[in-house]
């Protein structure tokens, strides 16, 4: 029978060395969204409810298209980081890895669809 102290059992289970990077990426995306969301609302609001041709002409201009695309990209990237943190806290084992992969893939697919839609409107 082995008698291990708490310190001996925890040895080798140190930090993953990625917490600071994850924290800073979440902080930066939060600040970016703090700027992008009001810009998106003020650029998207006037065109809301307009006919398709008018919306296509509006998003053919570079500023509204860039603001919308950046909001989609940064928003979904922030979503992935938050979901990953939540999944790491509440799901364990193989289900954790599978869930993170599925959520990340779905988020990037939604991001790509959104950017594609903006590109189709802009071009």
N, C-alpha and C positions, 0 to 999 in steps of 0.2 A: 504494500500500500504506500502510495506517495503522498506526502504531506506538502502541499504547495501553499505558499502565502498568496495573498491577493496580488501583490506586486509581481510575483513569479508567474501567475496565471495571465496577467495582463502584458507581460513582456512580449515584444514582437507584434503587438496589436496597436501600434502607434497610429498617429493621424495619417490620413490618406494623402496629405499634402496638396489637397485641391480645394479645401474649404475657403481659403482667402480668395482664390481666383473666382470661385462660384459666387461668393458674396459680392465682390467688386463688379462682376458682370451683371448681377441682378441690380446693383445700385446704379450702374451706368445706364442700363436699359430703362430703369424707373425714371431717371432724370430725362432721358431721351423721350420717353412717353409723356412726361410732364410737359414737354415742349410740343411734341407732335400731335397729341390728342386735341388741344385747342385749335392748332393750325388746321387739322383735318376737319373739325367741326365747322370752322369758319369758311373753309374752302368748299366743303361738301354741302353745307346747309342751304346755300342759295339755289343749288341745282336740284335739290331733293324734290321729287314729284314732277320734274320736267319730262317732256317727251324724249325718246331715245336719241333722236338726231341732235337735239340740243345738248344732251349729256355727252354724247360722243364728241361734239365740237368743243365742249368745255374741257374734257379730259385730253383733248388733242394738244392743249397748251401745256407747256412743260411743268409749270409750278404745281398745279393741282395733281397732275399725274405723279410727280416725284413725291409730293407730300403723302398721297394715298399709298403709294408703293412702300415708302419708308415706314409708314404707320403699320402696314400689314406685316412687314418683315420684322420690325422691332417688337411689335406686339406678340407675334407668334413665338419669337425667340424668347421673350420674357415668360410667356406661357409655358414653354418647354422647361425652362429653368425652375419655375415654381412647381410644376407637376413633378419633376424629377425629385425635388426636395421633399415634397409631400409623400411620394411613393417610397422614397428611402426611409422615411420616418414610420410608415404604417404597414408596409408590405415587406416580407422577408423571404429569403431563399430564392429558388428559381423563378417563382412568380414575380419577384421584384425585378429581376433582369428582363423578363419577358414583357412585363407591363411598361417598363421604361422604354424598351425598344418600340412597342406598339404605339405608345403615346407620342414618342418622338417622330416616328414615321408618319402618323396621321397629321401631326402638326406641320411637318415640312410639306406634306401633300397639300394641306389647306393653304399654306403660305404660297406654294408654287401656283396653285389655282387662282389665288387672289392676284398675284403679280401678273400672271398670264392674262387675266381678265382686264387688268389695268392697261397692260401692253396692247391688247387687242383694241381697247377703246382709244388709246393714244395714237395708234398707228392706223 
